[in-house]
Amino acid sequence: MMKHGANYLGNRRCSFTLWAPLAEKVELHLISPEERLMAMEKKEHGYFSVETDNISPGTQYFYRLNGEKDRPDPASHFQPEGLHKASQVIDHTTYQWKDNTWQGIELKDMIIYELHVGTFTPEGTFQALISRLDDLVDLGINAIEIMPISQFPGNRNWGYDGVHPYSVQNSYGTPDDLRQLVDECHARGIAVILDMVYNHLGPEGNYVTEMGPYFIDKYHTPWGAALNFDEYYCDPVRDFFAESAVFFLDNYHIDGLRLDAIHAVFDMGAVHFWQYVTEKIEQLSLLKGKRFFTIAESDLNDTKVIKPREIGGWGFDSQWMDDFHHSLHALLTKEKTGYYSDFGRLEHLAKAIQKGYVYNGDYSEYRKRKYGNDSSSHSGEDFVVCIQNHDQVGNRMLGDRITSLLSVEALKLAAATMLLSPYIPMLFMGEEYAEDAPFTYFVSHTDSWLVEAVRNGRKAEFSAFAWLGEAPDPQAEETFQSSKLQWHKRTEGKQQLIYRWYKQLIALRKERTALHHPDKNNVQVSIAAQHILVLQRWHESDDLLCLLNFADTPTEFRLEGNDSIWQQILDSTDTKFGGTGSDLPYVLQSNTRLQLSPYSVTVYERRSSES
């Protein structure tokens, strides 16, 4: 297998490798610090390569195809002047790492925080992000998931339009800036998960079509022709993407990867592309003596995603579970359009908490077919859940967060449902203080035709939802600026109260083994008085009872069970969280009649039991 891109060998030597079977000849065009043109030798399977001296880190270069076109390296490690300009040679060995004692964090213990570098701070850089890490530590976050950072067009984008899967976005900083960010995260006990996109390449600056059959018309994705993972010439394409996963884990000390929309990768070969990727990552784990995690975004509701490769699975460690989000969102907001039409009952949420997939072979009215299989045997750490993420916010027409849709009490209820669940919780940046700035879709393409296509495409996406208003222009600078976090708000008004609530919930989850132990066999969910979710979680001697009222009015019910005595440890109606004060007893016994406040959460611990 060839090693793609420019690989600095030390002592001013560097090898350059490009897969371009469609080209008759390829030349290495060095443009700085001095200009040189060098023929590259054609190898087997369509690779071209050359190894040369007098190359220093920072050297900029193109590949010249057939003596005519200069193109940046598809496997570029850095594009200092943007997508269309020259690639740069990077020495990945000079950074002095300080994280030698870093042992990582187990998936079951993670509190994940999804963020977008460009809107997380006013500056929108890796360096500026470092300045906010202590705030995340104070909240209780121990893992960040960074939206894609591979080079994309312009300086503002969600990151899913990247075309250089080995690179670091130049407007965010340099490769060493990313290393410093990871180093600083590890110094604070924060794991780093990187969002990677292997289901498509962005439309602008996508020059690989001139080099080889990276794409095929055999399958189609929402972004056009699919990447070639199972047809003629597919092996170099598979290697090109799979090796980029290993590249980031190895060279940047990334702890794990979130793989975007894995259902949009098509492969009918004997070894599916995702099996190939997870196997390579496992090999790196064995080599480095450190476990690297993989988290899939999947629209399949199929446990083959998280089953081990040895029994026919794809070998992902965990996956996002949309059914949890949709169940909770539809129940609290009452939205019933689009995919929310399949959800909205408390029974859906109860099933999501107890079993995992809500649709596990059931008929989906939205999809007009049976959907999913049974995930009940899978551990809680096999699923990541959220009450909002970049998709569920940014793909709304106005980019409105759940903050603008729910009352303070309902927001607290939503947060508790996630953090008291047996799954890995993930917050979306700003959620912890009820950020009310939108997070809308934004781009900075240079092609006017492409800009118009993006605008029209967004309108088409909204057609299944009954949203009112006009979508913000994704190309406008203001759309991007309005999506930046307003950090000052977390110390004001309701935002301060929500922040306090999140901090308390996260601390409780970390402290209580019943909450961070992922065994779903130690979870019992029932529905009482139509609107009350009774959630019991236990592990060894730690036993917790959680009462969640999803009604917008006070609701009475009788707590049934044995003669256990329960002591209150958390109540969302407490005045320190902005509530009116709890009417529930501090100590209670089973078979007690209670009245729960609207949209309230109360957590009790078992104090003692009598036989």
SULURLIN-V245482 format. One record per residue. N is the residue number from 1. PHI is phi in whole degrees, -180 to 180 (NA if undefined). PSI is psi in whole degrees, -180 to 180 (* if undefined). Layout:
# SULURLIN-V245482
n->N phi->PHI psi->PSI
n->N phi->PHI psi->PSI
This chain:
# SULURLIN-V245482
n->1 phi->NA psi->133
n->2 phi->-82 psi->152
n->3 phi->-99 psi->115
n->4 phi->-70 psi->150
n->5 phi->85 psi->-165
n->6 phi->-93 psi->118
n->7 phi->-117 psi->107
n->8 phi->-72 psi->127
n->9 phi->-101 psi->-4
n->10 phi->91 psi->164
n->11 phi->53 psi->38
n->12 phi->62 psi->27
n->13 phi->-113 psi->147
n->14 phi->-150 psi->142
n->15 phi->-106 psi->144
n->16 phi->-125 psi->130
n->17 phi->-136 psi->132
n->18 phi->-134 psi->135
n->19 phi->-94 psi->113
n->20 phi->-148 psi->67
n->21 phi->-66 psi->-16
n->22 phi->-84 psi->-11
n->23 phi->-92 psi->141
n->24 phi->-76 psi->-41
n->25 phi->-147 psi->153
n->26 phi->-135 psi->137
n->27 phi->-122 psi->146
n->28 phi->-87 psi->119
n->29 phi->-107 psi->100
n->30 phi->-82 psi->131
n->31 phi->-118 psi->-15
n->32 phi->-155 psi->148
n->33 phi->-76 psi->-14
n->34 phi->-136 psi->152
n->35 phi->-86 psi->134
n->36 phi->-147 psi->152
n->37 phi->-126 psi->122
n->38 phi->-128 psi->134
n->39 phi->-69 psi->141
n->40 phi->-107 psi->140
n->41 phi->-81 psi->133
n->42 phi->-82 psi->123
n->43 phi->-103 psi->-176
n->44 phi->-71 psi->158
n->45 phi->64 psi->19
n->46 phi->88 psi->12
n->47 phi->-87 psi->147
n->48 phi->-121 psi->140
n->49 phi->-151 psi->158
n->50 phi->-155 psi->144
n->51 phi->-122 psi->131
n->52 phi->-145 psi->164
n->53 phi->-106 psi->-171
n->54 phi->58 psi->35
n->55 phi->-116 psi->122
n->56 phi->-109 psi->154
n->57 phi->-54 psi->135
n->58 phi->103 psi->-14
n->59 phi->-58 psi->136
n->60 phi->-109 psi->146
n->61 phi->-155 psi->160
n->62 phi->-124 psi->170
n->63 phi->-107 psi->132
n->64 phi->-101 psi->121
n->65 phi->-95 psi->125
n->66 phi->53 psi->32
n->67 phi->71 psi->12
n->68 phi->-124 psi->-58
n->69 phi->-103 psi->129
n->70 phi->-90 psi->127
n->71 phi->-131 psi->143
n->72 phi->-66 psi->162
n->73 phi->-74 psi->124
n->74 phi->-59 psi->-28
n->75 phi->-101 psi->28
n->76 phi->-56 psi->139
n->77 phi->-90 psi->-14
n->78 phi->-168 psi->138
n->79 phi->-119 psi->84
n->80 phi->-62 psi->-26
n->81 phi->-114 psi->18
n->82 phi->107 psi->-179
n->83 phi->-59 psi->-42
n->84 phi->-94 psi->-8
n->85 phi->-91 psi->-171
n->86 phi->-67 psi->151
n->87 phi->-87 psi->162
n->88 phi->-127 psi->138
n->89 phi->-73 psi->132
n->90 phi->-122 psi->135
n->91 phi->-97 psi->112
n->92 phi->-89 psi->8
n->93 phi->-106 psi->-5
n->94 phi->-89 psi->-21
n->95 phi->-67 psi->134
n->96 phi->-92 psi->96
n->97 phi->-69 psi->146
n->98 phi->-117 psi->7
n->99 phi->-103 psi->33
n->100 phi->-62 psi->-26
n->101 phi->-94 psi->1
n->102 phi->-67 psi->126
n->103 phi->-107 psi->-6
n->104 phi->82 psi->-180
n->105 phi->-130 psi->137
n->106 phi->-68 psi->145
n->107 phi->-54 psi->-44
n->108 phi->-62 psi->-21
n->109 phi->-97 psi->-1
n->110 phi->-77 psi->139
n->111 phi->-116 psi->101
n->112 phi->-89 psi->145
n->113 phi->-129 psi->108
n->114 phi->-82 psi->134
n->115 phi->-143 psi->157
n->116 phi->-114 psi->120
n->117 phi->-56 psi->-44
n->118 phi->-67 psi->-26
n->119 phi->-114 psi->-1
n->120 phi->-72 psi->-32
n->121 phi->-134 psi->163
n->122 phi->-58 psi->-37
n->123 phi->-77 psi->-32
n->124 phi->68 psi->43
n->125 phi->-132 psi->165
n->126 phi->-59 psi->-43
n->127 phi->-64 psi->-42
n->128 phi->-67 psi->-33
n->129 phi->-61 psi->-38
n->130 phi->-55 psi->-37
n->131 phi->-66 psi->-14
n->132 phi->-106 psi->1
n->133 phi->-63 psi->-37
n->134 phi->-63 psi->-32
n->135 phi->-65 psi->-39
n->136 phi->-68 psi->-39
n->137 phi->-62 psi->-43
n->138 phi->-60 psi->-37
n->139 phi->-70 psi->-31
n->140 phi->114 psi->8
n->141 phi->-71 psi->137
n->142 phi->-129 psi->11
n->143 phi->-156 psi->134
n->144 phi->-113 psi->141
n->145 phi->-113 psi->114
n->146 phi->-95 psi->125
n->147 phi->-59 psi->158
n->148 phi->-51 psi->139
n->149 phi->-121 psi->6
n->150 phi->-67 psi->150
n->151 phi->-54 psi->126
n->152 phi->-124 psi->171
n->153 phi->-70 psi->140
n->154 phi->71 psi->-154
n->155 phi->-123 psi->8
n->156 phi->-143 psi->128
n->157 phi->-175 psi->153
n->158 phi->-66 psi->-26
n->159 phi->111 psi->-9
n->160 phi->-87 psi->6
n->161 phi->-106 psi->21
n->162 phi->-70 psi->151
n->163 phi->-128 psi->1
n->164 phi->-124 psi->88
n->165 phi->-73 psi->3
n->166 phi->-110 psi->1
n->167 phi->-103 psi->174
n->168 phi->-122 psi->129
n->169 phi->-55 psi->123
n->170 phi->-67 psi->-30
n->171 phi->-74 psi->-14
n->172 phi->-88 psi->-25
n->173 phi->142 psi->-171
n->174 phi->-95 psi->169
n->175 phi->-54 psi->-40
n->176 phi->-70 psi->-27
n->177 phi->-64 psi->-40
n->178 phi->-65 psi->-42
n->179 phi->-60 psi->-43
n->180 phi->-64 psi->-39
n->181 phi->-60 psi->-48
n->182 phi->-62 psi->-43
n->183 phi->-58 psi->-46
n->184 phi->-68 psi->-34
n->185 phi->-63 psi->-49
n->186 phi->-63 psi->-36
n->187 phi->-63 psi->-24
n->188 phi->-102 psi->7
n->189 phi->79 psi->26
n->190 phi->-111 psi->124
n->191 phi->-80 psi->155
n->192 phi->-120 psi->122
n->193 phi->-113 psi->132
n->194 phi->-112 psi->132
n->195 phi->-81 psi->122
n->196 phi->-120 psi->147
n->197 phi->-118 psi->111
n->198 phi->-123 psi->17
n->199 phi->-100 psi->-13
n->200 phi->-168 psi->170
n->201 phi->-118 psi->153
n->202 phi->-63 psi->157
n->203 phi->-76 psi->-26
n->204 phi->-96 psi->131
n->205 phi->79 psi->14
n->206 phi->-87 psi->84
n->207 phi->-91 psi->-3
n->208 phi->-66 psi->-22
n->209 phi->-64 psi->-21
n->210 phi->-82 psi->-12
n->211 phi->-105 psi->-38
n->212 phi->-169 psi->173
n->213 phi->-78 psi->65
n->214 phi->-68 psi->-26
n->215 phi->-120 psi->156
n->216 phi->-136 psi->151
n->217 phi->-87 psi->-3
n->218 phi->-59 psi->-37
n->219 phi->-126 psi->160
n->220 phi->-134 psi->144
n->221 phi->-117 psi->174
n->222 phi->-60 psi->-15
n->223 phi->-106 psi->5
n->224 phi->118 psi->-150
n->225 phi->-59 psi->147
n->226 phi->-83 psi->157
n->227 phi->-69 psi->148
n->228 phi->-87 psi->94
n->229 phi->-109 psi->-1
n->230 phi->-146 psi->10
n->231 phi->-113 psi->-170
n->232 phi->-51 psi->138
n->233 phi->68 psi->16
n->234 phi->-74 psi->-25
n->235 phi->-58 psi->-47
n->236 phi->-64 psi->-31
n->237 phi->-69 psi->-45
n->238 phi->-59 psi->-44
n->239 phi->-66 psi->-40
n->240 phi->-55 psi->-46
n->241 phi->-82 psi->-43
n->242 phi->-62 psi->-39
n->243 phi->-69 psi->-26
n->244 phi->-68 psi->-31
n->245 phi->-63 psi->-49
n->246 phi->-63 psi->-39
n->247 phi->-57 psi->-47
n->248 phi->-72 psi->-40
n->249 phi->-63 psi->-40
n->250 phi->-79 psi->-52
n->251 phi->-80 psi->-23
n->252 phi->-116 psi->7
n->253 phi->57 psi->29
n->254 phi->-65 psi->142
n->255 phi->-88 psi->-27
n->256 phi->-167 psi->166
n->257 phi->-123 psi->141
n->258 phi->-104 psi->122
n->259 phi->-100 psi->123
n->260 phi->-73 psi->135
n->261 phi->36 psi->64
n->262 phi->-66 psi->-21
n->263 phi->-69 psi->-14
n->264 phi->-92 psi->11
n->265 phi->-103 psi->126
n->266 phi->-113 psi->128
n->267 phi->-156 psi->114
n->268 phi->-100 psi->11
n->269 phi->-73 psi->170
n->270 phi->-65 psi->-35
n->271 phi->-114 psi->105
n->272 phi->-61 psi->149
n->273 phi->-53 psi->-40
n->274 phi->-71 psi->-33
n->275 phi->-61 psi->-41
n->276 phi->-63 psi->-43
n->277 phi->-66 psi->-50
n->278 phi->-66 psi->-31
n->279 phi->-67 psi->-43
n->280 phi->-62 psi->-39
n->281 phi->-69 psi->-38
n->282 phi->-64 psi->-39
n->283 phi->-62 psi->-40
n->284 phi->-64 psi->-40
n->285 phi->-58 psi->-44
n->286 phi->-66 psi->-39
n->287 phi->-66 psi->-41
n->288 phi->-91 psi->-11
n->289 phi->67 psi->32
n->290 phi->-144 psi->135
n->291 phi->-81 psi->127
n->292 phi->-106 psi->134
n->293 phi->-98 psi->151
n->294 phi->-127 psi->131
n->295 phi->-124 psi->126
n->296 phi->-99 psi->141
n->297 phi->-96 psi->117
n->298 phi->-134 psi->138
n->299 phi->-106 psi->23
n->300 phi->-98 psi->-24
n->301 phi->48 psi->46
n->302 phi->-126 psi->122
n->303 phi->-71 psi->-7
n->304 phi->-61 psi->-24
n->305 phi->-61 psi->-41
n->306 phi->-108 psi->4
n->307 phi->-79 psi->150
n->308 phi->-61 psi->151
n->309 phi->-62 psi->-29
n->310 phi->-64 psi->-22
n->311 phi->-117 psi->28
n->312 phi->92 psi->7
n->313 phi->-88 psi->-179
n->314 phi->-96 psi->-12
n->315 phi->84 psi->16
n->316 phi->-71 psi->147
n->317 phi->-77 psi->-30
n->318 phi->-160 psi->171
n->319 phi->-149 psi->153
n->320 phi->-65 psi->142
n->321 phi->-118 psi->100
n->322 phi->-65 psi->-32
n->323 phi->-60 psi->-35
n->324 phi->-64 psi->-50
n->325 phi->-59 psi->-50
n->326 phi->-63 psi->-39
n->327 phi->-62 psi->-49
n->328 phi->-70 psi->-43
n->329 phi->-63 psi->-49
n->330 phi->-65 psi->-36
n->331 phi->-66 psi->-42
n->332 phi->-86 psi->-37
n->333 phi->-90 psi->-18
n->334 phi->69 psi->12
n->335 phi->-69 psi->138
n->336 phi->-133 psi->16
n->337 phi->-98 psi->164
n->338 phi->58 psi->-143
n->339 phi->-69 psi->-14
n->340 phi->-68 psi->-14
n->341 phi->-64 psi->-20
n->342 phi->-85 psi->-2
n->343 phi->-131 psi->-178
n->344 phi->125 psi->-6
n->345 phi->-106 psi->150
n->346 phi->-62 psi->-29
n->347 phi->-61 psi->-34
n->348 phi->-63 psi->-46
n->349 phi->-67 psi->-41
n->350 phi->-59 psi->-41
n->351 phi->-67 psi->-41
n->352 phi->-60 psi->-42
n->353 phi->-70 psi->-41
n->354 phi->-82 psi->-40
n->355 phi->-109 psi->-34
n->356 phi->113 psi->-108
n->357 phi->-61 psi->133
n->358 phi->-77 psi->-44
n->359 phi->-97 psi->99
n->360 phi->-122 psi->48
n->361 phi->116 psi->0
n->362 phi->-79 psi->161
n->363 phi->-77 psi->129
n->364 phi->-102 psi->119
n->365 phi->-66 psi->-37
n->366 phi->-66 psi->-42
n->367 phi->-89 psi->-14
n->368 phi->61 psi->39
n->369 phi->-168 psi->167
n->370 phi->-72 psi->149
n->371 phi->-147 psi->133
n->372 phi->89 psi->172
n->373 phi->-137 psi->-178
n->374 phi->-82 psi->126
n->375 phi->-113 psi->11
n->376 phi->-64 psi->-25
n->377 phi->-82 psi->-7
n->378 phi->-86 psi->143
n->379 phi->-67 psi->160
n->380 phi->-61 psi->-31
n->381 phi->-74 psi->-5
n->382 phi->-79 psi->-4
n->383 phi->-137 psi->139
n->384 phi->-107 psi->131
n->385 phi->-124 psi->158
n->386 phi->-154 psi->167
n->387 phi->-105 psi->-9
n->388 phi->-166 psi->154
n->389 phi->-151 psi->-177
n->390 phi->-60 psi->-36
n->391 phi->-71 psi->-50
n->392 phi->-70 psi->-19
n->393 phi->-95 psi->-56
n->394 phi->-67 psi->-23
n->395 phi->-93 psi->7
n->396 phi->-80 psi->150
n->397 phi->-58 psi->-39
n->398 phi->-102 psi->4
n->399 phi->64 psi->28
n->400 phi->-79 psi->131
n->401 phi->-76 psi->167
n->402 phi->-65 psi->-20
n->403 phi->-54 psi->-40
n->404 phi->-82 psi->-6
n->405 phi->-106 psi->-20
n->406 phi->-126 psi->157
n->407 phi->-72 psi->168
n->408 phi->-59 psi->-43
n->409 phi->-65 psi->-40
n->410 phi->-69 psi->-34
n->411 phi->-63 psi->-42
n->412 phi->-65 psi->-39
n->413 phi->-63 psi->-44
n->414 phi->-61 psi->-46
n->415 phi->-62 psi->-42
n->416 phi->-67 psi->-39
n->417 phi->-59 psi->-41
n->418 phi->-69 psi->-49
n->419 phi->-78 psi->-17
n->420 phi->-93 psi->-6
n->421 phi->-74 psi->165
n->422 phi->-82 psi->8
n->423 phi->-103 psi->170
n->424 phi->-76 psi->120
n->425 phi->-83 psi->145
n->426 phi->-133 psi->124
n->427 phi->-95 psi->149
n->428 phi->-100 psi->137
n->429 phi->-44 psi->131
n->430 phi->89 psi->-16
n->431 phi->-58 psi->-34
n->432 phi->-66 psi->-17
n->433 phi->-127 psi->24
n->434 phi->57 psi->48
n->435 phi->-52 psi->132
n->436 phi->-108 psi->0
n->437 phi->-67 psi->142
n->438 phi->-71 psi->164
n->439 phi->-125 psi->97
n->440 phi->-103 psi->168
n->441 phi->-79 psi->132
n->442 phi->-140 psi->148
n->443 phi->-143 psi->168
n->444 phi->-143 psi->60
n->445 phi->-72 psi->157
n->446 phi->-103 psi->-11
n->447 phi->-94 psi->116
n->448 phi->-63 psi->-35
n->449 phi->-64 psi->-41
n->450 phi->-67 psi->-39
n->451 phi->-59 psi->-45
n->452 phi->-66 psi->-37
n->453 phi->-64 psi->-38
n->454 phi->-65 psi->-44
n->455 phi->-59 psi->-47
n->456 phi->-67 psi->-36
n->457 phi->-64 psi->-39
n->458 phi->-64 psi->-42
n->459 phi->-61 psi->-40
n->460 phi->-65 psi->-36
n->461 phi->-63 psi->-31
n->462 phi->-84 psi->-4
n->463 phi->-64 psi->-26
n->464 phi->-82 psi->-5
n->465 phi->-118 psi->145
n->466 phi->-92 psi->55
n->467 phi->-89 psi->140
n->468 phi->-99 psi->155
n->469 phi->105 psi->-176
n->470 phi->-113 psi->131
n->471 phi->-66 psi->138
n->472 phi->-61 psi->148
n->473 phi->-69 psi->116
n->474 phi->-63 psi->-22
n->475 phi->-85 psi->-17
n->476 phi->-73 psi->137
n->477 phi->-58 psi->-38
n->478 phi->-63 psi->-34
n->479 phi->-60 psi->-42
n->480 phi->-68 psi->-49
n->481 phi->-62 psi->-37
n->482 phi->-71 psi->-14
n->483 phi->-91 psi->-1
n->484 phi->-73 psi->145
n->485 phi->-65 psi->148
n->486 phi->-111 psi->81
n->487 phi->-60 psi->-30
n->488 phi->-63 psi->-23
n->489 phi->-71 psi->-18
n->490 phi->-71 psi->-8
n->491 phi->-108 psi->13
n->492 phi->-121 psi->146
n->493 phi->41 psi->-134
n->494 phi->-66 psi->-28
n->495 phi->-62 psi->-40
n->496 phi->-64 psi->-39
n->497 phi->-69 psi->-41
n->498 phi->-65 psi->-42
n->499 phi->-59 psi->-44
n->500 phi->-61 psi->-39
n->501 phi->-66 psi->-47
n->502 phi->-61 psi->-43
n->503 phi->-62 psi->-40
n->504 phi->-68 psi->-43
n->505 phi->-63 psi->-44
n->506 phi->-64 psi->-42
n->507 phi->-62 psi->-41
n->508 phi->-63 psi->-44
n->509 phi->-61 psi->-40
n->510 phi->-71 psi->-36
n->511 phi->-77 psi->-35
n->512 phi->-98 psi->120
n->513 phi->-62 psi->-30
n->514 phi->-62 psi->-28
n->515 phi->-89 psi->-38
n->516 phi->-96 psi->0
n->517 phi->-82 psi->127
n->518 phi->-89 psi->6
n->519 phi->-71 psi->113
n->520 phi->-74 psi->-12
n->521 phi->-69 psi->-19
n->522 phi->-100 psi->36
n->523 phi->-131 psi->132
n->524 phi->-131 psi->127
n->525 phi->-123 psi->134
n->526 phi->-144 psi->162
n->527 phi->-114 psi->132
n->528 phi->-128 psi->145
n->529 phi->50 psi->33
n->530 phi->71 psi->-32
n->531 phi->-119 psi->-2
n->532 phi->-106 psi->127
n->533 phi->-98 psi->120
n->534 phi->-103 psi->113
n->535 phi->-115 psi->120
n->536 phi->-115 psi->130
n->537 phi->-131 psi->137
n->538 phi->-146 psi->154
n->539 phi->-156 psi->119
n->540 phi->54 psi->-120
n->541 phi->-89 psi->-4
n->542 phi->-92 psi->119
n->543 phi->-135 psi->120
n->544 phi->-121 psi->144
n->545 phi->-121 psi->122
n->546 phi->-117 psi->125
n->547 phi->-111 psi->116
n->548 phi->-120 psi->118
n->549 phi->-100 psi->116
n->550 phi->-97 psi->10
n->551 phi->-88 psi->151
n->552 phi->-91 psi->13
n->553 phi->-135 psi->159
n->554 phi->-58 psi->141
n->555 phi->-132 psi->129
n->556 phi->-97 psi->145
n->557 phi->-162 psi->165
n->558 phi->-105 psi->125
n->559 phi->-77 psi->111
n->560 phi->-95 psi->161
n->561 phi->144 psi->-159
n->562 phi->-85 psi->-161
n->563 phi->-92 psi->29
n->564 phi->-63 psi->151
n->565 phi->-110 psi->128
n->566 phi->-117 psi->141
n->567 phi->-119 psi->132
n->568 phi->-71 psi->135
n->569 phi->-124 psi->-14
n->570 phi->-159 psi->136
n->571 phi->-145 psi->122
n->572 phi->-68 psi->-18
n->573 phi->-86 psi->1
n->574 phi->-58 psi->141
n->575 phi->-63 psi->-27
n->576 phi->-70 psi->-13
n->577 phi->-108 psi->16
n->578 phi->87 psi->9
n->579 phi->-85 psi->-180
n->580 phi->-96 psi->0
n->581 phi->105 psi->141
n->582 phi->-83 psi->139
n->583 phi->-101 psi->-2
n->584 phi->-82 psi->147
n->585 phi->-65 psi->147
n->586 phi->-69 psi->-37
n->587 phi->-121 psi->134
n->588 phi->-142 psi->161
n->589 phi->-119 psi->160
n->590 phi->-62 psi->160
n->591 phi->65 psi->27
n->592 phi->-100 psi->141
n->593 phi->-88 psi->129
n->594 phi->-127 psi->157
n->595 phi->-124 psi->118
n->596 phi->-95 psi->139
n->597 phi->-69 psi->158
n->598 phi->-58 psi->141
n->599 phi->44 psi->53
n->600 phi->-117 psi->160
n->601 phi->-134 psi->129
n->602 phi->-133 psi->134
n->603 phi->-118 psi->131
n->604 phi->-120 psi->151
n->605 phi->-112 psi->146
n->606 phi->-72 psi->121
n->607 phi->-88 psi->-42
n->608 phi->-163 psi->168
n->609 phi->-139 psi->153
n->610 phi->-122 psi->140
n->611 phi->-88 psi->*
